[in-house]
């Protein structure tokens, strides 16, 4: 496992379920193209798994 994950919002939240929008907000992502560096832990991995179709992830 990497120490940090860079998560980038690559697709729009328009048309997604409210729970998915909340997950994207909890990841600290607002607009399409915004990115955030988060710790690599099971909680963050689970959140990413719920919105894999909206985000891209890079290990750092």
PQR file of N, CA, C, O and H, with PARSE charges and radii, in Angstrom:
ATOM      1  N   UNK A   1       0.827  -1.188   0.000 -0.4000 1.5000
ATOM      2  CA  UNK A   1       0.000   0.000   0.000 -0.0000 2.0000
ATOM      3  C   UNK A   1       0.873   1.255   0.000  0.5500 1.7000
ATOM      4  O   UNK A   1       1.913   1.317   0.657 -0.5500 1.4000
ATOM      5  N   UNK A   2       0.424   2.226  -0.742 -0.4000 1.5000
ATOM      6  CA  UNK A   2       1.122   3.509  -0.756 -0.0000 2.0000
ATOM      7  C   UNK A   2       0.774   4.299   0.503  0.5500 1.7000
ATOM      8  O   UNK A   2      -0.176   3.973   1.215 -0.5500 1.4000
ATOM      9  H   UNK A   2      -0.420   2.175  -1.275  0.4000 1.0000
ATOM     10  N   UNK A   3       1.545   5.324   0.761 -0.4000 1.5000
ATOM     11  CA  UNK A   3       1.322   6.146   1.948 -0.0000 2.0000
ATOM     12  C   UNK A   3       0.184   7.142   1.741  0.5500 1.7000
ATOM     13  O   UNK A   3      -0.595   7.409   2.655 -0.5500 1.4000
ATOM     14  H   UNK A   3       2.317   5.589   0.183  0.4000 1.0000
ATOM     15  N   UNK A   4       0.097   7.691   0.520 -0.4000 1.5000
ATOM     16  CA  UNK A   4      -0.926   8.687   0.185 -0.0000 2.0000
ATOM     17  C   UNK A   4      -1.549   8.340  -1.169  0.5500 1.7000
ATOM     18  O   UNK A   4      -0.941   7.666  -2.000 -0.5500 1.4000
ATOM     19  H   UNK A   4       0.730   7.474  -0.223  0.4000 1.0000
ATOM     20  N   UNK A   5      -2.768   8.818  -1.362 -0.4000 1.5000
ATOM     21  CA  UNK A   5      -3.475   8.649  -2.629 -0.0000 2.0000
ATOM     22  C   UNK A   5      -3.887  10.017  -3.147  0.5500 1.7000
ATOM     23  O   UNK A   5      -4.427  10.827  -2.393 -0.5500 1.4000
ATOM     24  H   UNK A   5      -3.262   9.366  -0.686  0.4000 1.0000
ATOM     25  N   UNK A   6      -3.640  10.284  -4.421 -0.4000 1.5000
ATOM     26  CA  UNK A   6      -4.122  11.514  -5.046 -0.0000 2.0000
ATOM     27  C   UNK A   6      -5.393  11.154  -5.803  0.5500 1.7000
ATOM     28  O   UNK A   6      -5.362  10.365  -6.747 -0.5500 1.4000
ATOM     29  H   UNK A   6      -3.202   9.626  -5.034  0.4000 1.0000
ATOM     30  N   UNK A   7      -6.506  11.737  -5.383 -0.4000 1.5000
ATOM     31  CA  UNK A   7      -7.806  11.447  -5.971 -0.0000 2.0000
ATOM     32  C   UNK A   7      -8.247  12.662  -6.782  0.5500 1.7000
ATOM     33  O   UNK A   7      -8.261  13.781  -6.267 -0.5500 1.4000
ATOM     34  H   UNK A   7      -6.531  12.378  -4.616  0.4000 1.0000
ATOM     35  N   UNK A   8      -8.608  12.447  -8.046 -0.4000 1.5000
ATOM     36  CA  UNK A   8      -9.026  13.530  -8.933 -0.0000 2.0000
ATOM     37  C   UNK A   8     -10.427  13.241  -9.455  0.5500 1.7000
ATOM     38  O   UNK A   8     -10.715  12.129  -9.898 -0.5500 1.4000
ATOM     39  H   UNK A   8      -8.597  11.538  -8.464  0.4000 1.0000
ATOM     40  N   UNK A   9     -11.294  14.244  -9.401 -0.4000 1.5000
ATOM     41  CA  UNK A   9     -12.652  14.106  -9.935 -0.0000 2.0000
ATOM     42  C   UNK A   9     -12.578  14.290 -11.443  0.5500 1.7000
ATOM     43  O   UNK A   9     -12.293  15.388 -11.921 -0.5500 1.4000
ATOM     44  H   UNK A   9     -11.060  15.147  -9.041  0.4000 1.0000
ATOM     45  N   UNK A  10     -12.833  13.222 -12.196 -0.4000 1.5000
ATOM     46  CA  UNK A  10     -12.685  13.259 -13.653 -0.0000 2.0000
ATOM     47  C   UNK A  10     -14.012  13.377 -14.387  0.5500 1.7000
ATOM     48  O   UNK A  10     -14.039  13.763 -15.556 -0.5500 1.4000
ATOM     49  H   UNK A  10     -13.065  12.330 -11.807  0.4000 1.0000
ATOM     50  N   UNK A  11     -15.109  13.052 -13.718 -0.4000 1.5000
ATOM     51  CA  UNK A  11     -16.434  13.153 -14.340 -0.0000 2.0000
ATOM     52  C   UNK A  11     -17.356  13.979 -13.470  0.5500 1.7000
ATOM     53  O   UNK A  11     -17.144  14.095 -12.263 -0.5500 1.4000
ATOM     54  H   UNK A  11     -15.086  12.739 -12.768  0.4000 1.0000
ATOM     55  N   UNK A  12     -18.371  14.550 -14.077 -0.4000 1.5000
ATOM     56  CA  UNK A  12     -19.303  15.423 -13.378 -0.0000 2.0000
ATOM     57  C   UNK A  12     -20.181  14.647 -12.400  0.5500 1.7000
ATOM     58  O   UNK A  12     -20.484  13.473 -12.610 -0.5500 1.4000
ATOM     59  H   UNK A  12     -18.543  14.455 -15.057  0.4000 1.0000
ATOM     60  N   UNK A  13     -20.583  15.330 -11.325 -0.4000 1.5000
ATOM     61  CA  UNK A  13     -21.493  14.738 -10.336 -0.0000 2.0000
ATOM     62  C   UNK A  13     -22.941  14.836 -10.787  0.5500 1.7000
ATOM     63  O   UNK A  13     -23.814  14.236 -10.161 -0.5500 1.4000
ATOM     64  H   UNK A  13     -20.337  16.284 -11.154  0.4000 1.0000
ATOM     65  N   UNK A  14     -23.222  15.574 -11.854 -0.4000 1.5000
ATOM     66  CA  UNK A  14     -24.588  15.739 -12.341 -0.0000 2.0000
ATOM     67  C   UNK A  14     -25.157  14.378 -12.731  0.5500 1.7000
ATOM     68  O   UNK A  14     -24.519  13.616 -13.456 -0.5500 1.4000
ATOM     69  H   UNK A  14     -22.512  16.062 -12.363  0.4000 1.0000
ATOM     70  N   UNK A  15     -26.339  14.084 -12.256 -0.4000 1.5000
ATOM     71  CA  UNK A  15     -27.002  12.833 -12.593 -0.0000 2.0000
ATOM     72  C   UNK A  15     -26.637  11.676 -11.688  0.5500 1.7000
ATOM     73  O   UNK A  15     -27.118  10.562 -11.895 -0.5500 1.4000
ATOM     74  H   UNK A  15     -26.858  14.703 -11.667  0.4000 1.0000
ATOM     75  N   UNK A  16     -25.796  11.907 -10.687 -0.4000 1.5000
ATOM     76  CA  UNK A  16     -25.435  10.831  -9.766 -0.0000 2.0000
ATOM     77  C   UNK A  16     -26.389  10.820  -8.571  0.5500 1.7000
ATOM     78  O   UNK A  16     -27.151  11.762  -8.357 -0.5500 1.4000
ATOM     79  H   UNK A  16     -25.404  12.812 -10.518  0.4000 1.0000
ATOM     80  N   UNK A  17     -26.331   9.762  -7.820 -0.4000 1.5000
ATOM     81  CA  UNK A  17     -27.183   9.619  -6.646 -0.0000 2.0000
ATOM     82  C   UNK A  17     -26.696  10.548  -5.526  0.5500 1.7000
ATOM     83  O   UNK A  17     -25.506  10.853  -5.454 -0.5500 1.4000
ATOM     84  H   UNK A  17     -25.712   8.996  -7.994  0.4000 1.0000
ATOM     85  N   UNK A  18     -27.598  10.995  -4.660 -0.4000 1.5000
ATOM     86  CA  UNK A  18     -27.195  11.875  -3.555 -0.0000 2.0000
ATOM     87  C   UNK A  18     -26.104  11.281  -2.666  0.5500 1.7000
ATOM     88  O   UNK A  18     -25.233  12.013  -2.194 -0.5500 1.4000
ATOM     89  H   UNK A  18     -28.565  10.747  -4.718  0.4000 1.0000
ATOM     90  N   UNK A  19     -26.136   9.972  -2.430 -0.4000 1.5000
ATOM     91  CA  UNK A  19     -25.098   9.336  -1.620 -0.0000 2.0000
ATOM     92  C   UNK A  19     -23.737   9.432  -2.294  0.5500 1.7000
ATOM     93  O   UNK A  19     -22.718   9.607  -1.626 -0.5500 1.4000
ATOM     94  H   UNK A  19     -26.843   9.378  -2.814  0.4000 1.0000
ATOM     95  N   UNK A  20     -23.722   9.318  -3.627 -0.4000 1.5000
ATOM     96  CA  UNK A  20     -22.456   9.428  -4.351 -0.0000 2.0000
ATOM     97  C   UNK A  20     -21.943  10.862  -4.312  0.5500 1.7000
ATOM     98  O   UNK A  20     -20.737  11.080  -4.196 -0.5500 1.4000
ATOM     99  H   UNK A  20     -24.550   9.177  -4.170  0.4000 1.0000
ATOM    100  N   UNK A  21     -22.832  11.836  -4.406 -0.4000 1.5000
ATOM    101  CA  UNK A  21     -22.419  13.246  -4.306 -0.0000 2.0000
ATOM    102  C   UNK A  21     -21.832  13.521  -2.934  0.5500 1.7000
ATOM    103  O   UNK A  21     -20.837  14.235  -2.814 -0.5500 1.4000
ATOM    104  H   UNK A  21     -23.812  11.659  -4.500  0.4000 1.0000
ATOM    105  N   UNK A  22     -22.441  12.960  -1.901 -0.4000 1.5000
ATOM    106  CA  UNK A  22     -21.938  13.147  -0.544 -0.0000 2.0000
ATOM    107  C   UNK A  22     -20.561  12.510  -0.372  0.5500 1.7000
ATOM    108  O   UNK A  22     -19.698  13.058   0.313 -0.5500 1.4000
ATOM    109  H   UNK A  22     -23.250  12.379  -1.999  0.4000 1.0000
ATOM    110  N   UNK A  23     -20.364  11.358  -0.993 -0.4000 1.5000
ATOM    111  CA  UNK A  23     -19.069  10.684  -0.920 -0.0000 2.0000
ATOM    112  C   UNK A  23     -17.994  11.512  -1.610  0.5500 1.7000
ATOM    113  O   UNK A  23     -16.884  11.641  -1.095 -0.5500 1.4000
ATOM    114  H   UNK A  23     -21.066  10.913  -1.550  0.4000 1.0000
ATOM    115  N   UNK A  24     -18.316  12.076  -2.774 -0.4000 1.5000
ATOM    116  CA  UNK A  24     -17.365  12.922  -3.488 -0.0000 2.0000
ATOM    117  C   UNK A  24     -17.020  14.149  -2.640  0.5500 1.7000
ATOM    118  O   UNK A  24     -15.858  14.549  -2.580 -0.5500 1.4000
ATOM    119  H   UNK A  24     -19.218  11.971  -3.193  0.4000 1.0000
ATOM    120  N   UNK A  25     -18.007  14.742  -1.992 -0.4000 1.5000
ATOM    121  CA  UNK A  25     -17.761  15.903  -1.132 -0.0000 2.0000
ATOM    122  C   UNK A  25     -16.899  15.506   0.064  0.5500 1.7000
ATOM    123  O   UNK A  25     -16.025  16.270   0.475 -0.5500 1.4000
ATOM    124  H   UNK A  25     -18.952  14.417  -2.041  0.4000 1.0000
ATOM    125  N   UNK A  26     -17.134  14.327   0.623 -0.4000 1.5000
ATOM    126  CA  UNK A  26     -16.356  13.862   1.767 -0.0000 2.0000
ATOM    127  C   UNK A  26     -14.901  13.601   1.385  0.5500 1.7000
ATOM    128  O   UNK A  26     -14.009  13.674   2.231 -0.5500 1.4000
ATOM    129  H   UNK A  26     -17.844  13.707   0.290  0.4000 1.0000
ATOM    130  N   UNK A  27     -14.667  13.297   0.119 -0.4000 1.5000
ATOM    131  CA  UNK A  27     -13.296  13.129  -0.370 -0.0000 2.0000
ATOM    132  C   UNK A  27     -12.615  14.477  -0.602  0.5500 1.7000
ATOM    133  O   UNK A  27     -11.422  14.529  -0.902 -0.5500 1.4000
ATOM    134  H   UNK A  27     -15.391  13.237  -0.568  0.4000 1.0000
ATOM    135  N   UNK A  28     -13.368  15.558  -0.463 -0.4000 1.5000
ATOM    136  CA  UNK A  28     -12.802  16.893  -0.609 -0.0000 2.0000
ATOM    137  C   UNK A  28     -12.747  17.373  -2.042  0.5500 1.7000
ATOM    138  O   UNK A  28     -11.917  18.215  -2.381 -0.5500 1.4000
ATOM    139  H   UNK A  28     -14.337  15.515  -0.219  0.4000 1.0000
ATOM    140  N   UNK A  29     -13.624  16.847  -2.893 -0.4000 1.5000
ATOM    141  CA  UNK A  29     -13.631  17.207  -4.312 -0.0000 2.0000
ATOM    142  C   UNK A  29     -14.861  18.041  -4.620  0.5500 1.7000
ATOM    143  O   UNK A  29     -15.967  17.701  -4.199 -0.5500 1.4000
ATOM    144  H   UNK A  29     -14.299  16.162  -2.617  0.4000 1.0000
ATOM    145  N   UNK A  30     -14.674  19.136  -5.356 -0.4000 1.5000
ATOM    146  CA  UNK A  30     -15.783  20.023  -5.678 -0.0000 2.0000
ATOM    147  C   UNK A  30     -16.111  19.980  -7.158  0.5500 1.7000
ATOM    148  O   UNK A  30     -17.101  19.374  -7.569 -0.5500 1.4000
ATOM    149  H   UNK A  30     -13.776  19.412  -5.698  0.4000 1.0000
ATOM    150  N   UNK A  31     -15.275  20.626  -7.951 -0.4000 1.5000
ATOM    151  CA  UNK A  31     -15.523  20.724  -9.389 -0.0000 2.0000
ATOM    152  C   UNK A  31     -14.788  19.623 -10.140  0.5500 1.7000
ATOM    153  O   UNK A  31     -13.849  19.025  -9.614 -0.5500 1.4000
ATOM    154  H   UNK A  31     -14.471  21.117  -7.617  0.4000 1.0000
ATOM    155  N   UNK A  32     -15.209  19.361 -11.349 -0.4000 1.5000
ATOM    156  CA  UNK A  32     -14.519  18.426 -12.200 -0.0000 2.0000
ATOM    157  C   UNK A  32     -13.090  18.910 -12.390  0.5500 1.7000
ATOM    158  O   UNK A  32     -12.859  20.079 -12.699 -0.5500 1.4000
ATOM    159  H   UNK A  32     -15.972  19.847 -11.776  0.4000 1.0000
ATOM    160  N   UNK A  33     -12.140  18.013 -12.206 -0.4000 1.5000
ATOM    161  CA  UNK A  33     -10.724  18.365 -12.324 -0.0000 2.0000
ATOM    162  C   UNK A  33     -10.071  18.669 -10.990  0.5500 1.7000
ATOM    163  O   UNK A  33      -8.845  18.754 -10.916 -0.5500 1.4000
ATOM    164  H   UNK A  33     -12.328  17.064 -11.955  0.4000 1.0000
ATOM    165  N   UNK A  34     -10.854  18.834  -9.933 -0.4000 1.5000
ATOM    166  CA  UNK A  34     -10.256  19.114  -8.625 -0.0000 2.0000
ATOM    167  C   UNK A  34      -9.624  17.833  -8.076  0.5500 1.7000
ATOM    168  O   UNK A  34     -10.082  16.726  -8.362 -0.5500 1.4000
ATOM    169  H   UNK A  34     -11.850  18.765  -9.992  0.4000 1.0000
ATOM    170  N   UNK A  35      -8.568  18.005  -7.286 -0.4000 1.5000
ATOM    171  CA  UNK A  35      -7.830  16.862  -6.753 -0.0000 2.0000
ATOM    172  C   UNK A  35      -7.564  17.074  -5.269  0.5500 1.7000
ATOM    173  O   UNK A  35      -7.577  18.199  -4.771 -0.5500 1.4000
ATOM    174  H   UNK A  35      -8.196  18.904  -7.054  0.4000 1.0000
ATOM    175  N   UNK A  36      -7.322  15.965  -4.577 -0.4000 1.5000
ATOM    176  CA  UNK A  36      -7.022  16.011  -3.159 -0.0000 2.0000
ATOM    177  C   UNK A  36      -6.102  14.845  -2.833  0.5500 1.7000
ATOM    178  O   UNK A  36      -6.261  13.751  -3.373 -0.5500 1.4000
ATOM    179  H   UNK A  36      -7.312  15.051  -4.982  0.4000 1.0000
ATOM    180  N   UNK A  37      -5.141  15.079  -1.950 -0.4000 1.5000
ATOM    181  CA  UNK A  37      -4.242  14.020  -1.491 -0.0000 2.0000
ATOM    182  C   UNK A  37      -4.747  13.538  -0.143  0.5500 1.7000
ATOM    183  O   UNK A  37      -4.884  14.320   0.797 -0.5500 1.4000
ATOM    184  H   UNK A  37      -5.012  15.968  -1.511  0.4000 1.0000
ATOM    185  N   UNK A  38      -5.021  12.244  -0.057 -0.4000 1.5000
ATOM    186  CA  UNK A  38      -5.616  11.653   1.138 -0.0000 2.0000
ATOM    187  C   UNK A  38      -4.756  10.501   1.644  0.5500 1.7000
ATOM    188  O   UNK A  38      -4.000   9.916   0.868 -0.5500 1.4000
ATOM    189  H   UNK A  38      -4.910  11.608  -0.821  0.4000 1.0000
ATOM    190  N   UNK A  39      -4.855  10.163   2.931 -0.4000 1.5000
ATOM    191  CA  UNK A  39      -4.115   9.012   3.446 -0.0000 2.0000
ATOM    192  C   UNK A  39      -4.675   7.713   2.859  0.5500 1.7000
ATOM    193  O   UNK A  39      -5.868   7.598   2.577 -0.5500 1.4000
ATOM    194  H   UNK A  39      -5.469  10.638   3.561  0.4000 1.0000
ATOM    195  N   UNK A  40      -3.785   6.755   2.688 -0.4000 1.5000
ATOM    196  CA  UNK A  40      -4.201   5.457   2.156 -0.0000 2.0000
ATOM    197  C   UNK A  40      -4.614   4.569   3.318  0.5500 1.7000
ATOM    198  O   UNK A  40      -3.770   3.983   3.997 -0.5500 1.4000
ATOM    199  H   UNK A  40      -2.816   6.849   2.918  0.4000 1.0000
ATOM    200  N   UNK A  41      -5.928   4.476   3.541 -0.4000 1.5000
ATOM    201  CA  UNK A  41      -6.445   3.606   4.592 -0.0000 2.0000
ATOM    202  C   UNK A  41      -7.737   2.962   4.106  0.5500 1.7000
ATOM    203  O   UNK A  41      -8.291   3.395   3.095 -0.5500 1.4000
ATOM    204  H   UNK A  41      -6.613   4.952   2.990  0.4000 1.0000
ATOM    205  N   UNK A  42      -8.229   1.944   4.798 -0.4000 1.5000
ATOM    206  CA  UNK A  42      -9.430   1.235   4.332 -0.0000 2.0000
ATOM    207  C   UNK A  42     -10.662   2.123   4.179  0.5500 1.7000
ATOM    208  O   UNK A  42     -11.479   1.884   3.290 -0.5500 1.4000
ATOM    209  H   UNK A  42      -7.779   1.592   5.619  0.4000 1.0000
ATOM    210  N   UNK A  43     -10.812   3.144   5.027 -0.4000 1.5000
ATOM    211  CA  UNK A  43     -11.981   4.025   4.931 -0.0000 2.0000
ATOM    212  C   UNK A  43     -11.966   4.811   3.628  0.5500 1.7000
ATOM    213  O   UNK A  43     -12.983   4.897   2.940 -0.5500 1.4000
ATOM    214  H   UNK A  43     -10.148   3.339   5.749  0.4000 1.0000
ATOM    215  N   UNK A  44     -10.826   5.378   3.291 -0.4000 1.5000
ATOM    216  CA  UNK A  44     -10.707   6.156   2.053 -0.0000 2.0000
ATOM    217  C   UNK A  44     -10.837   5.233   0.841  0.5500 1.7000
ATOM    218  O   UNK A  44     -11.488   5.586  -0.142 -0.5500 1.4000
ATOM    219  H   UNK A  44      -9.999   5.308   3.850  0.4000 1.0000
ATOM    220  N   UNK A  45     -10.224   4.057   0.910 -0.4000 1.5000
ATOM    221  CA  UNK A  45     -10.342   3.093  -0.198 -0.0000 2.0000
ATOM    222  C   UNK A  45     -11.805   2.712  -0.440  0.5500 1.7000
ATOM    223  O   UNK A  45     -12.228   2.581  -1.588 -0.5500 1.4000
ATOM    224  H   UNK A  45      -9.696   3.770   1.709  0.4000 1.0000
ATOM    225  N   UNK A  46     -12.572   2.535   0.629 -0.4000 1.5000
ATOM    226  CA  UNK A  46     -13.988   2.195   0.497 -0.0000 2.0000
ATOM    227  C   UNK A  46     -14.783   3.315  -0.141  0.5500 1.7000
ATOM    228  O   UNK A  46     -15.668   3.065  -0.959 -0.5500 1.4000
ATOM    229  H   UNK A  46     -12.228   2.642   1.562  0.4000 1.0000
ATOM    230  N   UNK A  47     -14.472   4.560   0.229 -0.4000 1.5000
ATOM    231  CA  UNK A  47     -15.155   5.706  -0.372 -0.0000 2.0000
ATOM    232  C   UNK A  47     -14.846   5.794  -1.863  0.5500 1.7000
ATOM    233  O   UNK A  47     -15.729   6.061  -2.678 -0.5500 1.4000
ATOM    234  H   UNK A  47     -13.752   4.763   0.893  0.4000 1.0000
ATOM    235  N   UNK A  48     -13.585   5.568  -2.205 -0.4000 1.5000
ATOM    236  CA  UNK A  48     -13.175   5.607  -3.617 -0.0000 2.0000
ATOM    237  C   UNK A  48     -13.886   4.506  -4.397  0.5500 1.7000
ATOM    238  O   UNK A  48     -14.301   4.716  -5.537 -0.5500 1.4000
ATOM    239  H   UNK A  48     -12.868   5.352  -1.543  0.4000 1.0000
ATOM    240  N   UNK A  49     -14.023   3.344  -3.787 -0.4000 1.5000
ATOM    241  CA  UNK A  49     -14.674   2.220  -4.468 -0.0000 2.0000
ATOM    242  C   UNK A  49     -16.122   2.534  -4.829  0.5500 1.7000
ATOM    243  O   UNK A  49     -16.630   2.038  -5.834 -0.5500 1.4000
ATOM    244  H   UNK A  49     -13.686   3.173  -2.861  0.4000 1.0000
ATOM    245  N   UNK A  50     -16.794   3.358  -4.013 -0.4000 1.5000
ATOM    246  CA  UNK A  50     -18.186   3.717  -4.270 -0.0000 2.0000
ATOM    247  C   UNK A  50     -18.344   4.670  -5.452  0.5500 1.7000
ATOM    248  O   UNK A  50     -19.414   4.725  -6.060 -0.5500 1.4000
ATOM    249  H   UNK A  50     -16.381   3.761  -3.196  0.4000 1.0000
ATOM    250  N   UNK A  51     -17.302   5.415  -5.783 -0.4000 1.5000
ATOM    251  CA  UNK A  51     -17.394   6.406  -6.863 -0.0000 2.0000
ATOM    252  C   UNK A  51     -16.280   6.216  -7.900  0.5500 1.7000
ATOM    253  O   UNK A  51     -15.791   7.191  -8.470 -0.5500 1.4000
ATOM    254  H   UNK A  51     -16.433   5.370  -5.290  0.4000 1.0000
ATOM    255  N   UNK A  52     -15.883   4.967  -8.142 -0.4000 1.5000
ATOM    256  CA  UNK A  52     -14.782   4.702  -9.079 -0.0000 2.0000
ATOM    257  C   UNK A  52     -15.082   5.226 -10.477  0.5500 1.7000
ATOM    258  O   UNK A  52     -14.161   5.569 -11.218 -0.5500 1.4000
ATOM    259  H   UNK A  52     -16.280   4.175  -7.679  0.4000 1.0000
ATOM    260  N   UNK A  53     -16.354   5.292 -10.845 -0.4000 1.5000
ATOM    261  CA  UNK A  53     -16.720   5.756 -12.177 -0.0000 2.0000
ATOM    262  C   UNK A  53     -16.596   7.280 -12.320  0.5500 1.7000
ATOM    263  O   UNK A  53     -16.710   7.807 -13.427 -0.5500 1.4000
ATOM    264  H   UNK A  53     -17.102   5.013 -10.243  0.4000 1.0000
ATOM    265  N   UNK A  54     -16.364   7.984 -11.212 -0.4000 1.5000
ATOM    266  CA  UNK A  54     -16.248   9.445 -11.234 -0.0000 2.0000
ATOM    267  C   UNK A  54     -14.842   9.959 -10.999  0.5500 1.7000
ATOM    268  O   UNK A  54     -14.540  11.104 -11.336 -0.5500 1.4000
ATOM    269  H   UNK A  54     -16.272   7.556 -10.313  0.4000 1.0000
ATOM    270  N   UNK A  55     -13.971   9.128 -10.422 -0.4000 1.5000
ATOM    271  CA  UNK A  55     -12.651   9.602 -10.014 -0.0000 2.0000
ATOM    272  C   UNK A  55     -11.530   8.782 -10.633  0.5500 1.7000
ATOM    273  O   UNK A  55     -11.740   7.665 -11.106 -0.5500 1.4000
ATOM    274  H   UNK A  55     -14.216   8.198 -10.148  0.4000 1.0000
ATOM    275  N   UNK A  56     -10.324   9.368 -10.619 -0.4000 1.5000
ATOM    276  CA  UNK A  56      -9.121   8.622 -10.940 -0.0000 2.0000
ATOM    277  C   UNK A  56      -8.200   8.721  -9.727  0.5500 1.7000
ATOM    278  O   UNK A  56      -8.220   9.717  -9.004 -0.5500 1.4000
ATOM    279  H   UNK A  56     -10.153  10.275 -10.234  0.4000 1.0000
ATOM    280  N   UNK A  57      -7.392   7.681  -9.509 -0.4000 1.5000
ATOM    281  CA  UNK A  57      -6.564   7.586  -8.310 -0.0000 2.0000
ATOM    282  C   UNK A  57      -5.123   7.302  -8.708  0.5500 1.7000
ATOM    283  O   UNK A  57      -4.855   6.456  -9.561 -0.5500 1.4000
ATOM    284  H   UNK A  57      -7.376   6.872 -10.097  0.4000 1.0000
ATOM    285  N   UNK A  58      -4.192   8.029  -8.071 -0.4000 1.5000
ATOM    286  CA  UNK A  58      -2.759   7.789  -8.250 -0.0000 2.0000
ATOM    287  C   UNK A  58      -2.146   7.571  -6.887  0.5500 1.7000
ATOM    288  O   UNK A  58      -2.479   8.271  -5.932 -0.5500 1.4000
ATOM    289  H   UNK A  58      -4.410   8.716  -7.378  0.4000 1.0000
ATOM    290  N   UNK A  59      -1.242   6.595  -6.789 -0.4000 1.5000
ATOM    291  CA  UNK A  59      -0.520   6.384  -5.534 -0.0000 2.0000
ATOM    292  C   UNK A  59       0.657   7.319  -5.493  0.5500 1.7000
ATOM    293  O   UNK A  59       1.305   7.557  -6.512 -0.5500 1.4000
ATOM    294  H   UNK A  59      -0.971   6.026  -7.565  0.4000 1.0000
ATOM    295  N   UNK A  60       0.943   7.855  -4.315 -0.4000 1.5000
ATOM    296  CA  UNK A  60       2.082   8.768  -4.170 -0.0000 2.0000
ATOM    297  C   UNK A  60       3.020   8.278  -3.103  0.5500 1.7000
ATOM    298  O   UNK A  60       4.038   8.916  -2.836 -0.5500 1.4000
ATOM    299  H   UNK A  60       0.417   7.661  -3.487  0.4000 1.0000
TER
END
